[in-house]
């Protein structure tokens, strides 16, 4: 089996657990090599190990998702929702076959307007969310339509569109719902809304979402997962489901609700003891 290693933080290479993991895999006759871009991917690669935290996993996904290579997240970070597996659990799972491949929805963002094409190549896909934020002090008026149906204008500091995978990321922090990872939805949620009668909206992942911005400032910040760029407020942002899914390897010991309770202390209450 040929395995690509995706690493961002140099200190991970010095971690004894990473050194031991590489030795164990090599001793078991796995072929290892490192990748940092799509050009590094070798033919017949079976899977990619994302070595780090969730930020590293997002970068790995943006690199290899459209190639169709599954990714296994190995946690050397903190929370680890996407990179949830300990280094010690990797080899036993691979040898025993106690893992499965799950398919996670990805978002595809398109910018339309004068000179907008210059930015499209930088930020095409996202695993968690696409968001826009104000750059100045003025509140944004955000006009959103879903499949051509116009919603009431959001007056807020920004707005995000998240996948079910991203429901436990930025979406959660702005008051969005938690969704099971295999739920086929997208979440539209305002960031610091200035009208209190708006709430996050859940729509089918087959929807096409169109966003236009009213602002006194000529630019707003657009993020896709862990990448950021400034865009013109005159441009139109379109968000839809990508034509491919992220292949994520899930070990048999992994379970979403357990991750919520252990990492976010969901339901933490002395009455539940």
N, C-alpha and C positions, 0 to 999 in steps of 0.2 A: 504494500500500500504506500502511495506517495502522498506526503502531507506537507502543505505549505504552512509556515509559521508567520503570523502577522504580529509585529511588535512595534510599538511606538516609543514607550519609555525605556531608556537605556538601563535604568536601575533594575528592571525586571531581569535582564540578562545575568545579573550578579546574584539574583535570589537563588538560594540553595534548592528551593523546591522546583524552580525552572530547570536548573542544571540536572537535577535528579530525573525530572520528567523526560528530558531529551535523551539522557543515558538509557532509561528504561525503554523508550520507544526504539532507539537504535539497536539495543540488545535484542529486541523482539523483531528485528529485521524490517522495521519501518524506515522508509527513505524520507529524510527531512531536508527542507530547504526554506529560505526566507523569501518573503515577498513584501514589497512596499507599494507596488503599483500593478495595474493590470498587465503591463508588459512583462512583468516578472513571472507570470503564471506559466508553469511548464505543462506540456501535454500530458494527459492521463493522470492529472492530479485528482485524488479521491476526496480530499477534504482540506479545509483550512482550519488551523487552530488559532483563535484570537487570544493572544496572551496579554492580559491586562484587565481593565474594567469595562464598563458599559461604553465609555467613550471610544475605546479601542475597537470594541465590537462594531459600533456604528461605522467607524472608518473602514473596517474590514468589509462590512456589508456593502458600502458604497463602492468598494473596489471590485468585488467579485460576484455580487448578487446576479447581475445580468448575464454572467457566464454560466450560472447554474451549479456552481460548486457549493456544497453544503458547508456551513460554518459551525464549529463547536467552540463555545466561549469558555475559556479557562480563567477563573477569577483570581487576579492579583490586585484587585481594586478594593472598593468599599461595599456598596449595596449589592451590585451584581444581579440585576434582574435578567439581563440578556447573557451576561458572562457569569453564570451561577455555579459552575462546576469547579470543585477543588482539583488541583493538579494530581492529587493522589487517586482520584476517581477515574481519570481518563483512560489509562491503559487497561485496567480490568474491564471497563465497559466495552472498549474496542475488541478485546480478545474474546469476550463472552457474547458479543453481539447484543448486549442489553441496552439498546438505544433505538431511537426512531427518528425519522426526518419529518419535521413539521413545516408547514408552508405559511409564512407570514406575509400579509399584505404590505406592499410598498407604495408610496405616493410618487406621482410624477407631476412636477410643477413646470408650467410654461408661462413665460412672460411675453406680453404682446404690447407693442408700441414702438416709437421711433428709437432705433439703436438698441432695442431690448434684446436682440439676438446675441449681443456680446456677452450677456450674463447667463444665457440658457445653458451653455456648455459647462459652466462652473458648478451648477447646483441642480442636476436633473432629478435625482431620486432621494427619498428619505424613508427611513424605517419608522421613526417615531412621529415626527410632526414637521409641518411647514408653518412658520409664523412670521408676522410682520409686527414691528414696534415703531413707535414714534422716535424721532431723533432730536426733536426740539421740545419746548415746553407746552406747545399747543396740543390739545386733545385731537385724536383722529376721528373723522367720520368714515366708517367702513361700510360700504355697500356690498352686500353678499346676495348672490342668487344661486339656487340649487336647481339644476336642470331647467333653467330659465325662469323659475319662480323666485321673485324678489322678496327677500326678508326685510323686516324693519331695519333701518340703519343702526349699526352699532356705534355708539360714541364711547371710545375707550382708548387706553394707551396702546392697544394692539389687539391682534386676533390670531388664533392658531387653528389649524386643521390637523387633527391627530388620527392615527390608526389605533386599533385595539391594542397593539403592542405598546404604543405611546401613551396609553391611558394611565400608566403608572409613572410617567415621566413629567414633562412640563404641563401636560393637560391636568394631571392630578393637582399640581400646585396652584392652578388657577380655578379650582373648584369643579373640574370635570368629573364624570363618572368613571369608576373602574370597570373595565370590560375584560372578560375572559379572552385570552390571546387568539382563540379561533373564531371569535365573533366577527362577522363580516360587516363592519360598520366603519364610518368616519365620524369624528367628533368635531363640531365647530364650537369654539369657546372663546369669549372675549377675555382680554387681559386687562385687569383693573377697569371694569366698565364704569362709565359715568352716568348711565341710566340704570337704575336698580331693578327695573322690571324685565331685564333680559337674562336668559339662562343659557347654559350650554345646550346645544342641539345635536342629537344623534341622527345620522342619515345613513342610508345604505351605501356600501362601498362601491356600488355601481354608479353613484352620483357624479355629476360634473359640477364643480364649485367654481364660481367666478367672483373675483374680488376686485373692487375699485376703491380708491382711497381719496378722501377729501382732507387736505391739510394745508396749513399756511407755509409749511416747510417744503422745499422742492424734493427732499429725499426722505425715505424711511428705511429702516433696517429690515432685511429679510434673512431668516435663518432656516436652514434645513438640517435637522439633527444638530451636529456640532460644527457646521460651517455657516459663515456669515458673509453677507454682501450688502451694499447699499443699492437701492433701486429708486427710480424716479416715481413720484406720486402720480404722474400722468399715465403710467403703464397699467395694464390689466394683468392680474395674476389669475391663472387657471390651475386648479388642482383636481386631479383625478387619480384613480387607481392605476398603478403601473401595469404594463402588459405581462409582467412576470412577477413571481413571488420569491421572497427570500427563503432559501432552504436552511433551516436551523436544526442542528442536531440536538435532540433532547435525550438525556440519559434516563434510564428507567427509574432512578431515584428522585428525579425532578418532579415537583408538583407545584402548581401556581399558587393555590391558596396557602400552602405551607410557606412559600416564599413571601407572601404578603404578611403573614403573622410573624415570621422570624426577622424580616428586614424592616417592615414598617410598623410592626407591633399592632397590626390590625386586630381589633376586638380586645385590646389589652384592658382588662377590667378585673378587679379582685373578685367579682362575683363569678367570673369564668374559671376560677381555679378549681 
